[in-house]
């Protein structure tokens, strides 16, 4: 790539930043919408402010090797803080901003945080709440001074105050930062990202500059990312993907990062920015599609007809046209018309008009959903990776997209399948270690230097990797049939009415499921039927809703029956949960993955009811509100049987 | 709290208000100090909203006098009140339903607009500069109340709790010195109430705005107000700090009923 010479000097992130500040100093590096207007920081400005903050942090006593906690929404200054820490040879530790105080304690203690940079009063309050449990925490720097006037603690510092202090420091010792940067090397740890803790306590994954730069280089070259590209950074900064896209790739290629105004405005901001490179987990794409479908159902008859007609055309040939495959002239003509009347405007409404490359990962994406975006001309692809591999293992190459695979091994990455089906990975992007957990490190990296992903999968005949499930989640029914809960749950979740599903069946004679309805989609469905409801619990308990869900489950059964491997794992009985599974109640991880074991324990009485043939079951559950208060929800849950299909007959139904 | 409660800026003396034969308010006196949060409570029909209407000049009392900013007057005039920095919200939301949140908030700046209709129509020179300045002020309010995501949404499409917040926003856009809130939390759920409480406290704290509010939720009133005045059947039956009022036997009787 022309934009980034592979000079030996550009091997750490601070060096990359200084490089961009000198070669494209007046190009936008990062933007943020503030008071309704997009504010821009150029590369030169980012370099100056980060430098000042680094000096300020040094004044507060931040030293080489120290860890800096960063807590808040995606904000330019918090991204800058990561680089400030790196300039001093320190390690930024971004943390999930929506975690409650008690959850933060573990990371604060484990990482031995002395200084934390946080976004606002909300985060300061959380840290103050647990400060007694974290004696090492000495300074808290807050970015937004609103509401902070009456806080008199001397260990609290405003961001501006620290930067001002740093500017003076920088004036007195102008060479200080250069010397500090010069001391850093590519094998230093550049960031510590905590795993979401699906299994046990979170672990701090130490990644070096070299690991992330290698992953960024591979990704940028693979998708030809250039300084003119734009991304919208709205996913948690503590998540490895955001670190790869918004820090590593942005600094490698020199493209612009845009921070939304607030979490609620992302879709509006997306339209305003029109990113060229976009990442979203399947759930976001799903929400977008649900929004479109809801609005289309409320649209006039002509528009609705036109939409459905052209969506049929797109379904027939859109993805093929995008892949450059042969398509008949008539279809091409219809597609061009559709592009003019439907797909173009639709892409525009979604804010995806300029997208060259879009990725999704984190969970399986529904084939219909995936095909929908590709068919309207959005180059949506899947990738595969973990925190431990800088989210960089497999990528789908342009033109070789398969719905059920995650693509081919990325440049520089070696992937092999162990005898038990587990996926093993090796390459420069592997973690250095788990922080202070040598035994865990030894457990996940085998003697040959392969990282054991814990996922089960296989390569198809074209060399594309397919993931089935977590290796340890794959269980067996009592009759010996393979039971991959994720696989079934994903099929269920592909229905817009179902938000979350949890399947049970290991060591049992049949598969049963908990279902969470999607309040947006089902609510709209209910409204159109004049079905009155007072809230989530009430709606979830309506007989009509349970019937709606039953139809969805039945369709899944028909699909499952068609496949020899999974035909035995059709869902026999299900119930609709009275409350939404929520990370605040520990039922989901912060990245919204189901915590199967915890749920099985918490709702043991429901599982028993499912398997003992009861027709209904009363349950009362404690819920935690955002402010930490607790409340109770109770309901009588109806349990329904679902029709299952014999293997042979299913061929016709499917 | 570092906020300093200052001098009396509004003093209502022996106010009586009648609608024909109906006595809405009878010989009521109480005062409001600068920077304080003053609550007016009382059972339905006690005259609370009438009291607010007297303060901002919608109703003109037959008897009594009002001292406002050192000036004694027979009654207030709506325009004078607004110009003197008194803004209010209403019990039943009074927003322009078809207009966006942003436009509704801009109407709150109406009194501060200096350029004329023609200049605005041409959108040129001073008018443009002025509108930019007002827009900035409104954006600050939007930021303050965390309603960025509904900036361009027509108010009629918003849920009730958010409409209430927008109404507070419009009052704030006028940069008031005194804010009259008529049941700002009526009909809200617990979470919405908490948000609203926080906003009221923040307004009072950050901008030093004096706040007079009517509220039925006793928990809220006792928590956030500095002083409380209690009305019943148009008469004042209690006045003082929350703790004092809570233990006032007359107040307890008005709320819980008396034994006969």
Boltz contact constraints between the chains, C-beta under 6 A:
constraints:
  - contact:
      token1: [A, 35]
      token2: [B, 139]
      max_distance: 6.0
  - contact:
      token1: [A, 36]
      token2: [B, 139]
      max_distance: 6.0
  - contact:
      token1: [A, 150]
      token2: [B, 2]
      max_distance: 6.0
  - contact:
      token1: [A, 261]
      token2: [B, 148]
      max_distance: 6.0
  - contact:
      token1: [A, 262]
      token2: [B, 148]
      max_distance: 6.0
  - contact:
      token1: [A, 264]
      token2: [B, 149]
      max_distance: 6.0
  - contact:
      token1: [A, 265]
      token2: [B, 148]
      max_distance: 6.0
  - contact:
      token1: [A, 265]
      token2: [B, 149]
      max_distance: 6.0
